[in-house]
């Protein structure tokens, strides 16, 4: 831990748990309550850079006003350059990226359960005029009880202020068409990236090959192979392919119109196949993979219907 002291105010830093383009995240203990928290620091190399200080401050302002069960909860912050950090609840689990490395692709109904919770968080953002703009597999978390939370708002934008027009931002492999065009990012851009994540959960592969070449990325978007979404239940396969394909339309006019509409579409499939509780379905899968421990507090469901 070279960049930061072992203690910042009441927060005793334990270990680094993640890093991104803007900063590093540490697990810490709040000595006042004894609870585990996550502390995100701005990279020291940016601590005197006005542009990156502005980006970090904007993230702080956005995340501090968000309150939703599927968004990582803000607790505290400090903004006094060169020391800047944001404190959120600590999620005992994995990012989507880490989970996929441990499990490989997930059963169709579990993938939809993860999408269901992710979409509820995204819908909340959109209702508050915020676009996440960087919903990669590293930026949603799954805790050991099956709860899914959206995190990392370093590139989030408020629609009434900005839309990243003429800028390419985000994570390669998780761009929407709008990320690459000069039209600007919109709420429908998050719908596209949710679709990318669902495709990856279902197939264990990225729908669009990571690249920094705009033409190659756009060509890859037009050539997404939806036949890789395979279920032993052909009716379920057809429904899921249609749902994912609708979210991955190149034009926002033809894409699923909103996160709420996609929630309804996902819920209708889960309901038809008897999945009443998305969180319980995810927890059950984690237990079966020996990533979590059984509990009397979740209802077992037939989560492997259609699993290829």
C-alpha atoms as a printed R data frame, in Angstrom:
    type eleno elety resid chain resno       x       y       z
1   ATOM     1    CA   UNK     A     1   0.000   0.000   0.000
2   ATOM     2    CA   UNK     A     2   2.419   2.603  -1.222
3   ATOM     3    CA   UNK     A     3   0.145   5.426  -2.278
4   ATOM     4    CA   UNK     A     4  -2.004   5.874   0.823
5   ATOM     5    CA   UNK     A     5  -1.518   5.676   4.600
6   ATOM     6    CA   UNK     A     6  -3.025   2.725   6.452
7   ATOM     7    CA   UNK     A     7  -5.599   4.937   8.122
8   ATOM     8    CA   UNK     A     8  -7.665   7.827   6.772
9   ATOM     9    CA   UNK     A     9  -9.787   9.485   9.448
10  ATOM    10    CA   UNK     A    10 -11.892   6.733  11.027
11  ATOM    11    CA   UNK     A    11 -11.192   4.319   8.153
12  ATOM    12    CA   UNK     A    12  -8.577   1.608   8.694
13  ATOM    13    CA   UNK     A    13  -7.484   0.399   5.255
14  ATOM    14    CA   UNK     A    14  -7.247  -3.377   4.963
15  ATOM    15    CA   UNK     A    15  -6.417  -4.234   1.362
16  ATOM    16    CA   UNK     A    16  -6.805  -3.079  -2.204
17  ATOM    17    CA   UNK     A    17  -9.798  -4.743  -3.873
18  ATOM    18    CA   UNK     A    18  -9.968  -3.010  -7.241
19  ATOM    19    CA   UNK     A    19  -8.544  -0.387  -9.546
20  ATOM    20    CA   UNK     A    20  -9.786   1.532 -12.554
21  ATOM    21    CA   UNK     A    21  -8.803   4.387 -14.789
22  ATOM    22    CA   UNK     A    22  -9.742   7.021 -12.221
23  ATOM    23    CA   UNK     A    23  -8.803   5.488  -8.913
24  ATOM    24    CA   UNK     A    24  -8.189   2.581  -6.575
25  ATOM    25    CA   UNK     A    25 -10.626   0.924  -4.191
26  ATOM    26    CA   UNK     A    26  -9.722  -0.434  -0.767
27  ATOM    27    CA   UNK     A    27 -11.634  -2.499   1.722
28  ATOM    28    CA   UNK     A    28 -11.566  -0.688   5.049
29  ATOM    29    CA   UNK     A    29 -13.059  -0.841   8.531
30  ATOM    30    CA   UNK     A    30 -15.004   2.105   9.874
31  ATOM    31    CA   UNK     A    31 -13.694   2.157  13.443
32  ATOM    32    CA   UNK     A    32 -16.772   4.012  14.673
33  ATOM    33    CA   UNK     A    33 -19.146   1.191  13.769
34  ATOM    34    CA   UNK     A    34 -16.896  -1.776  13.026
35  ATOM    35    CA   UNK     A    35 -18.524  -2.239   9.628
36  ATOM    36    CA   UNK     A    36 -16.632  -2.947   6.427
37  ATOM    37    CA   UNK     A    37 -16.684  -0.180   3.833
38  ATOM    38    CA   UNK     A    38 -15.130   0.482   0.432
39  ATOM    39    CA   UNK     A    39 -12.929   3.565   0.023
40  ATOM    40    CA   UNK     A    40 -12.235   4.808  -3.498
41  ATOM    41    CA   UNK     A    41  -9.252   7.134  -3.867
42  ATOM    42    CA   UNK     A    42  -8.405   9.272  -6.836
43  ATOM    43    CA   UNK     A    43  -5.114   8.061  -8.337
44  ATOM    44    CA   UNK     A    44  -2.238  10.082  -6.881
45  ATOM    45    CA   UNK     A    45  -1.041  10.922 -10.401
46  ATOM    46    CA   UNK     A    46  -4.287  12.868 -10.893
47  ATOM    47    CA   UNK     A    47  -4.360  14.544  -7.483
48  ATOM    48    CA   UNK     A    48  -3.360  17.945  -8.895
49  ATOM    49    CA   UNK     A    49  -4.917  17.574 -12.339
50  ATOM    50    CA   UNK     A    50  -7.922  19.912 -12.606
51  ATOM    51    CA   UNK     A    51  -9.655  17.828 -15.245
52  ATOM    52    CA   UNK     A    52  -9.519  14.580 -13.261
53  ATOM    53    CA   UNK     A    53 -10.299  16.344 -10.016
54  ATOM    54    CA   UNK     A    54 -13.410  17.687 -11.735
55  ATOM    55    CA   UNK     A    55 -14.408  14.208 -12.944
56  ATOM    56    CA   UNK     A    56 -13.937  12.750  -9.455
57  ATOM    57    CA   UNK     A    57 -15.890  15.579  -7.855
58  ATOM    58    CA   UNK     A    58 -18.731  15.049 -10.325
59  ATOM    59    CA   UNK     A    59 -18.808  11.346  -9.431
60  ATOM    60    CA   UNK     A    60 -18.952  12.288  -5.762
61  ATOM    61    CA   UNK     A    61 -21.893  14.624  -6.343
62  ATOM    62    CA   UNK     A    62 -23.788  12.063  -8.422
63  ATOM    63    CA   UNK     A    63 -23.293   9.064  -6.163
64  ATOM    64    CA   UNK     A    64 -24.046  11.041  -2.993
65  ATOM    65    CA   UNK     A    65 -27.652  11.585  -4.077
66  ATOM    66    CA   UNK     A    66 -28.383   8.047  -5.243
67  ATOM    67    CA   UNK     A    67 -30.344   5.737  -2.943
68  ATOM    68    CA   UNK     A    68 -31.521   2.406  -4.350
69  ATOM    69    CA   UNK     A    69 -31.221  -1.228  -3.310
70  ATOM    70    CA   UNK     A    70 -29.499  -2.113  -6.594
71  ATOM    71    CA   UNK     A    71 -26.952   0.716  -6.461
72  ATOM    72    CA   UNK     A    72 -23.953   0.611  -4.122
73  ATOM    73    CA   UNK     A    73 -24.820   2.870  -1.192
74  ATOM    74    CA   UNK     A    74 -22.862   6.112  -0.609
75  ATOM    75    CA   UNK     A    75 -21.699   6.697   2.977
76  ATOM    76    CA   UNK     A    76 -19.104   9.456   3.121
77  ATOM    77    CA   UNK     A    77 -16.581  11.457   1.111
78  ATOM    78    CA   UNK     A    78 -13.626  13.802   1.373
79  ATOM    79    CA   UNK     A    79 -12.587  16.273  -1.296
80  ATOM    80    CA   UNK     A    80  -9.526  18.309  -0.380
81  ATOM    81    CA   UNK     A    81  -6.860  17.854  -3.079
82  ATOM    82    CA   UNK     A    82  -4.514  16.082  -3.119
83  ATOM    83    CA   UNK     A    83  -6.511  13.760  -0.834
84  ATOM    84    CA   UNK     A    84  -9.863  12.820  -2.355
85  ATOM    85    CA   UNK     A    85 -11.950   9.735  -1.605
86  ATOM    86    CA   UNK     A    86 -15.481   8.351  -1.658
87  ATOM    87    CA   UNK     A    87 -16.742   5.839   0.926
88  ATOM    88    CA   UNK     A    88 -19.486   3.352   0.019
89  ATOM    89    CA   UNK     A    89 -20.851   0.148   1.484
90  ATOM    90    CA   UNK     A    90 -18.549  -2.830   1.017
91  ATOM    91    CA   UNK     A    91 -20.026  -5.609  -1.111
92  ATOM    92    CA   UNK     A    92 -18.895  -9.053  -0.006
93  ATOM    93    CA   UNK     A    93 -18.910 -10.813  -3.326
94  ATOM    94    CA   UNK     A    94 -17.639 -10.364  -6.852
95  ATOM    95    CA   UNK     A    95 -17.858  -8.131  -9.858
96  ATOM    96    CA   UNK     A    96 -19.623  -9.692 -12.825
97  ATOM    97    CA   UNK     A    97 -16.208 -10.129 -14.431
98  ATOM    98    CA   UNK     A    98 -14.817 -11.976 -11.410
99  ATOM    99    CA   UNK     A    99 -17.914 -14.161 -11.102
100 ATOM   100    CA   UNK     A   100 -17.750 -15.209 -14.761
101 ATOM   101    CA   UNK     A   101 -14.104 -16.195 -14.311
102 ATOM   102    CA   UNK     A   102 -15.165 -18.464 -11.452
103 ATOM   103    CA   UNK     A   103 -18.358 -19.910 -12.923
104 ATOM   104    CA   UNK     A   104 -18.150 -19.609 -16.698
105 ATOM   105    CA   UNK     A   105 -21.481 -18.902 -18.362
106 ATOM   106    CA   UNK     A   106 -24.543 -19.006 -16.139
107 ATOM   107    CA   UNK     A   107 -27.916 -20.738 -16.663
108 ATOM   108    CA   UNK     A   108 -30.389 -18.684 -18.730
109 ATOM   109    CA   UNK     A   109 -32.813 -18.008 -15.884
110 ATOM   110    CA   UNK     A   110 -29.973 -16.965 -13.573
111 ATOM   111    CA   UNK     A   111 -28.624 -14.615 -16.252
112 ATOM   112    CA   UNK     A   112 -32.073 -13.039 -16.524
113 ATOM   113    CA   UNK     A   113 -32.277 -12.763 -12.727
114 ATOM   114    CA   UNK     A   114 -28.990 -10.843 -12.682
115 ATOM   115    CA   UNK     A   115 -30.246  -8.639 -15.513
116 ATOM   116    CA   UNK     A   116 -33.509  -8.026 -13.639
117 ATOM   117    CA   UNK     A   117 -31.718  -6.538 -10.640
118 ATOM   118    CA   UNK     A   118 -29.175  -4.633 -12.729
119 ATOM   119    CA   UNK     A   119 -31.968  -3.083 -14.790
120 ATOM   120    CA   UNK     A   120 -33.818  -1.892 -11.704
121 ATOM   121    CA   UNK     A   121 -30.727   0.057 -10.674
122 ATOM   122    CA   UNK     A   122 -30.328   1.461 -14.194
123 ATOM   123    CA   UNK     A   123 -34.007   2.430 -14.338
124 ATOM   124    CA   UNK     A   124 -33.564   4.383 -11.097
125 ATOM   125    CA   UNK     A   125 -30.593   6.230 -12.614
126 ATOM   126    CA   UNK     A   126 -32.540   7.143 -15.733
127 ATOM   127    CA   UNK     A   127 -35.487   8.389 -13.693
128 ATOM   128    CA   UNK     A   128 -33.007  10.767 -12.037
129 ATOM   129    CA   UNK     A   129 -31.558  11.920 -15.394
130 ATOM   130    CA   UNK     A   130 -28.289  10.022 -14.935
131 ATOM   131    CA   UNK     A   131 -26.717   7.711 -17.532
132 ATOM   132    CA   UNK     A   132 -24.139   5.260 -16.204
133 ATOM   133    CA   UNK     A   133 -22.205   5.240 -19.513
134 ATOM   134    CA   UNK     A   134 -19.731   2.513 -18.477
135 ATOM   135    CA   UNK     A   135 -21.691  -0.593 -17.523
136 ATOM   136    CA   UNK     A   136 -18.972  -3.200 -18.009
137 ATOM   137    CA   UNK     A   137 -18.895  -6.587 -16.275
138 ATOM   138    CA   UNK     A   138 -16.505  -5.002 -13.752
139 ATOM   139    CA   UNK     A   139 -19.083  -2.365 -12.831
140 ATOM   140    CA   UNK     A   140 -21.843  -4.465 -11.375
141 ATOM   141    CA   UNK     A   141 -21.400  -6.489  -8.200
142 ATOM   142    CA   UNK     A   142 -22.999  -9.718  -7.009
143 ATOM   143    CA   UNK     A   143 -22.897 -10.321  -3.268
144 ATOM   144    CA   UNK     A   144 -22.893 -13.716  -1.589
145 ATOM   145    CA   UNK     A   145 -26.635 -13.485  -0.929
146 ATOM   146    CA   UNK     A   146 -27.409 -12.999  -4.637
147 ATOM   147    CA   UNK     A   147 -28.004  -9.260  -4.544
148 ATOM   148    CA   UNK     A   148 -26.837  -7.345  -7.641
149 ATOM   149    CA   UNK     A   149 -25.678  -3.725  -7.409
150 ATOM   150    CA   UNK     A   150 -24.477  -1.239  -9.989
151 ATOM   151    CA   UNK     A   151 -21.264   0.560  -9.065
152 ATOM   152    CA   UNK     A   152 -18.498   2.882 -10.340
153 ATOM   153    CA   UNK     A   153 -19.996   6.166 -11.491
154 ATOM   154    CA   UNK     A   154 -16.722   7.702 -12.657
155 ATOM   155    CA   UNK     A   155 -18.095   8.203 -16.173
156 ATOM   156    CA   UNK     A   156 -21.755   8.733 -15.280
157 ATOM   157    CA   UNK     A   157 -23.267  11.832 -16.816
158 ATOM   158    CA   UNK     A   158 -26.234  13.996 -15.967
159 ATOM   159    CA   UNK     A   159 -28.346  14.341 -19.085
160 ATOM   160    CA   UNK     A   160 -29.204  17.973 -18.479
161 ATOM   161    CA   UNK     A   161 -25.493  18.874 -18.288
162 ATOM   162    CA   UNK     A   162 -23.525  16.665 -20.698
163 ATOM   163    CA   UNK     A   163 -23.631  13.582 -22.919
164 ATOM   164    CA   UNK     A   164 -19.974  13.033 -23.952
165 ATOM   165    CA   UNK     A   165 -20.689  14.147 -27.489
166 ATOM   166    CA   UNK     A   166 -17.597  13.707 -29.695
167 ATOM   167    CA   UNK     A   167 -15.774  11.756 -26.953
168 ATOM   168    CA   UNK     A   168 -15.089   8.022 -26.834
169 ATOM   169    CA   UNK     A   169 -15.347   6.959 -23.191
170 ATOM   170    CA   UNK     A   170 -16.034   3.670 -21.465
171 ATOM   171    CA   UNK     A   171 -14.564   0.170 -21.509
172 ATOM   172    CA   UNK     A   172 -13.595  -1.637 -24.744
173 ATOM   173    CA   UNK     A   173 -16.009  -4.502 -25.331
174 ATOM   174    CA   UNK     A   174 -18.811  -2.599 -23.567
175 ATOM   175    CA   UNK     A   175 -19.420   0.345 -25.876
176 ATOM   176    CA   UNK     A   176 -22.825   1.166 -27.323
177 ATOM   177    CA   UNK     A   177 -23.074   2.530 -30.885
178 ATOM   178    CA   UNK     A   178 -23.567   5.987 -29.358
179 ATOM   179    CA   UNK     A   179 -20.210   5.722 -27.584
180 ATOM   180    CA   UNK     A   180 -18.585   5.695 -31.007
181 ATOM   181    CA   UNK     A   181 -20.670   8.314 -32.804
182 ATOM   182    CA   UNK     A   182 -20.886  12.083 -32.433
183 ATOM   183    CA   UNK     A   183 -24.517  11.982 -31.281
184 ATOM   184    CA   UNK     A   184 -23.757  11.656 -27.567
185 ATOM   185    CA   UNK     A   185 -24.634   9.035 -24.957
186 ATOM   186    CA   UNK     A   186 -28.286   8.627 -23.943
187 ATOM   187    CA   UNK     A   187 -30.235   6.333 -21.579
188 ATOM   188    CA   UNK     A   188 -30.658   3.862 -24.460
189 ATOM   189    CA   UNK     A   189 -26.865   3.476 -24.423
190 ATOM   190    CA   UNK     A   190 -27.144   1.811 -21.006
191 ATOM   191    CA   UNK     A   191 -29.806  -0.534 -22.417
192 ATOM   192    CA   UNK     A   192 -27.306  -1.641 -25.058
193 ATOM   193    CA   UNK     A   193 -24.590  -2.324 -22.489
194 ATOM   194    CA   UNK     A   194 -27.033  -4.285 -20.324
195 ATOM   195    CA   UNK     A   195 -27.654  -6.404 -23.430
196 ATOM   196    CA   UNK     A   196 -23.911  -6.923 -23.837
197 ATOM   197    CA   UNK     A   197 -23.664  -8.111 -20.244
198 ATOM   198    CA   UNK     A   198 -26.612 -10.484 -20.581
199 ATOM   199    CA   UNK     A   199 -25.086 -11.955 -23.743
200 ATOM   200    CA   UNK     A   200 -21.817 -12.505 -21.878
201 ATOM   201    CA   UNK     A   201 -23.587 -14.152 -18.941
202 ATOM   202    CA   UNK     A   202 -25.461 -16.487 -21.306
203 ATOM   203    CA   UNK     A   203 -22.556 -17.459 -23.538
204 ATOM   204    CA   UNK     A   204 -19.393 -16.824 -21.528
205 ATOM   205    CA   UNK     A   205 -18.182 -14.674 -24.445
206 ATOM   206    CA   UNK     A   206 -18.299 -10.994 -25.303
207 ATOM   207    CA   UNK     A   207 -20.853 -10.094 -27.957
208 ATOM   208    CA   UNK     A   208 -18.588  -7.405 -29.408
209 ATOM   209    CA   UNK     A   209 -14.846  -7.937 -29.690
210 ATOM   210    CA   UNK     A   210 -12.850  -5.409 -27.607
211 ATOM   211    CA   UNK     A   211 -11.011  -2.940 -29.827
212 ATOM   212    CA   UNK     A   212 -10.062   0.721 -30.052
213 ATOM   213    CA   UNK     A   213 -10.765   0.893 -33.794
214 ATOM   214    CA   UNK     A   214 -14.202   2.465 -34.338
215 ATOM   215    CA   UNK     A   215 -14.802   0.799 -37.694
216 ATOM   216    CA   UNK     A   216 -13.910  -2.636 -36.368
217 ATOM   217    CA   UNK     A   217 -16.132  -2.196 -33.318
218 ATOM   218    CA   UNK     A   218 -19.120  -1.027 -35.382
219 ATOM   219    CA   UNK     A   219 -18.604  -3.934 -37.798
220 ATOM   220    CA   UNK     A   220 -18.505  -6.355 -34.854
221 ATOM   221    CA   UNK     A   221 -21.733  -4.852 -33.501
222 ATOM   222    CA   UNK     A   222 -23.460  -5.554 -36.814
223 ATOM   223    CA   UNK     A   223 -22.226  -9.148 -36.794
224 ATOM   224    CA   UNK     A   224 -23.226 -10.278 -33.289
225 ATOM   225    CA   UNK     A   225 -23.893 -14.032 -33.393
226 ATOM   226    CA   UNK     A   226 -27.153 -14.527 -31.515
227 ATOM   227    CA   UNK     A   227 -27.151 -18.266 -32.299
228 ATOM   228    CA   UNK     A   228 -24.579 -18.633 -29.512
229 ATOM   229    CA   UNK     A   229 -27.432 -18.006 -27.076
230 ATOM   230    CA   UNK     A   230 -28.540 -21.627 -26.769
231 ATOM   231    CA   UNK     A   231 -31.093 -23.330 -24.512
232 ATOM   232    CA   UNK     A   232 -32.342 -26.902 -24.412
233 ATOM   233    CA   UNK     A   233 -35.830 -25.398 -24.150
234 ATOM   234    CA   UNK     A   234 -36.397 -23.964 -27.646
235 ATOM   235    CA   UNK     A   235 -39.273 -21.761 -26.511
236 ATOM   236    CA   UNK     A   236 -37.080 -20.189 -23.824
237 ATOM   237    CA   UNK     A   237 -34.223 -19.842 -26.305
238 ATOM   238    CA   UNK     A   238 -36.451 -17.942 -28.718
239 ATOM   239    CA   UNK     A   239 -37.692 -15.609 -25.988
240 ATOM   240    CA   UNK     A   240 -34.210 -14.833 -24.676
241 ATOM   241    CA   UNK     A   241 -32.708 -14.323 -28.129
242 ATOM   242    CA   UNK     A   242 -35.505 -11.886 -28.965
243 ATOM   243    CA   UNK     A   243 -35.022 -10.019 -25.681
244 ATOM   244    CA   UNK     A   244 -31.237  -9.697 -26.073
245 ATOM   245    CA   UNK     A   245 -31.435  -8.872 -29.776
246 ATOM   246    CA   UNK     A   246 -33.946  -6.109 -29.057
247 ATOM   247    CA   UNK     A   247 -31.558  -4.513 -26.546
248 ATOM   248    CA   UNK     A   248 -28.652  -4.712 -29.006
249 ATOM   249    CA   UNK     A   249 -30.195  -2.912 -31.944
250 ATOM   250    CA   UNK     A   250 -27.830  -0.460 -33.610
251 ATOM   251    CA   UNK     A   251 -30.468   2.264 -33.742
252 ATOM   252    CA   UNK     A   252 -31.976   3.637 -30.518
253 ATOM   253    CA   UNK     A   253 -35.295   3.825 -32.415
254 ATOM   254    CA   UNK     A   254 -35.490   0.025 -32.601
255 ATOM   255    CA   UNK     A   255 -33.855  -0.748 -29.266
256 ATOM   256    CA   UNK     A   256 -35.817  -1.625 -26.131
257 ATOM   257    CA   UNK     A   257 -37.254   1.810 -25.271
258 ATOM   258    CA   UNK     A   258 -36.374   1.936 -21.576
259 ATOM   259    CA   UNK     A   259 -34.915   0.042 -18.634
260 ATOM   260    CA   UNK     A   260 -38.450  -0.252 -17.262
261 ATOM   261    CA   UNK     A   261 -39.640  -1.887 -20.490
262 ATOM   262    CA   UNK     A   262 -36.728  -4.338 -20.344
263 ATOM   263    CA   UNK     A   263 -37.492  -5.119 -16.675
264 ATOM   264    CA   UNK     A   264 -41.051  -6.003 -17.700
265 ATOM   265    CA   UNK     A   265 -39.808  -8.183 -20.578
266 ATOM   266    CA   UNK     A   266 -37.331 -10.030 -18.346
267 ATOM   267    CA   UNK     A   267 -39.865 -10.429 -15.546
268 ATOM   268    CA   UNK     A   268 -42.438 -11.951 -17.890
269 ATOM   269    CA   UNK     A   269 -39.964 -14.684 -18.892
270 ATOM   270    CA   UNK     A   270 -38.902 -15.368 -15.304
271 ATOM   271    CA   UNK     A   271 -42.525 -15.536 -14.177
272 ATOM   272    CA   UNK     A   272 -43.461 -17.916 -17.003
273 ATOM   273    CA   UNK     A   273 -40.687 -20.275 -15.907
274 ATOM   274    CA   UNK     A   274 -41.554 -20.122 -12.216
275 ATOM   275    CA   UNK     A   275 -38.767 -17.854 -10.960
276 ATOM   276    CA   UNK     A   276 -40.460 -15.775  -8.285
277 ATOM   277    CA   UNK     A   277 -37.401 -14.309  -6.593
278 ATOM   278    CA   UNK     A   278 -34.453 -13.208  -8.721
279 ATOM   279    CA   UNK     A   279 -32.130 -12.830  -5.735
280 ATOM   280    CA   UNK     A   280 -32.925 -16.333  -4.507
281 ATOM   281    CA   UNK     A   281 -32.189 -17.736  -7.959
282 ATOM   282    CA   UNK     A   282 -28.771 -16.069  -7.999
283 ATOM   283    CA   UNK     A   283 -28.022 -17.179  -4.431
284 ATOM   284    CA   UNK     A   284 -28.969 -20.754  -5.291
285 ATOM   285    CA   UNK     A   285 -26.568 -20.729  -8.243
286 ATOM   286    CA   UNK     A   286 -23.754 -19.377  -6.053
287 ATOM   287    CA   UNK     A   287 -24.438 -22.091  -3.458
288 ATOM   288    CA   UNK     A   288 -24.393 -24.778  -6.144
289 ATOM   289    CA   UNK     A   289 -21.034 -23.411  -7.352
290 ATOM   290    CA   UNK     A   290 -19.748 -23.455  -3.748
291 ATOM   291    CA   UNK     A   291 -19.238 -19.716  -3.782
292 ATOM   292    CA   UNK     A   292 -21.786 -19.127  -1.038
293 ATOM   293    CA   UNK     A   293 -23.222 -21.047   1.882
294 ATOM   294    CA   UNK     A   294 -26.787 -22.385   2.084
295 ATOM   295    CA   UNK     A   295 -29.377 -20.468   4.030
296 ATOM   296    CA   UNK     A   296 -32.921 -21.087   5.205
297 ATOM   297    CA   UNK     A   297 -33.866 -17.635   3.978
298 ATOM   298    CA   UNK     A   298 -34.105 -18.388   0.286
299 ATOM   299    CA   UNK     A   299 -36.641 -20.377  -1.661
300 ATOM   300    CA   UNK     A   300 -35.281 -23.036  -4.001
301 ATOM   301    CA   UNK     A   301 -36.451 -22.704  -7.581
302 ATOM   302    CA   UNK     A   302 -35.850 -24.639 -10.808
303 ATOM   303    CA   UNK     A   303 -33.071 -22.378 -12.043
304 ATOM   304    CA   UNK     A   304 -31.585 -24.792 -14.590
305 ATOM   305    CA   UNK     A   305 -34.481 -24.952 -17.025
306 ATOM   306    CA   UNK     A   306 -33.126 -24.641 -20.546
307 ATOM   307    CA   UNK     A   307 -29.471 -24.715 -19.455
308 ATOM   308    CA   UNK     A   308 -27.405 -26.014 -22.365
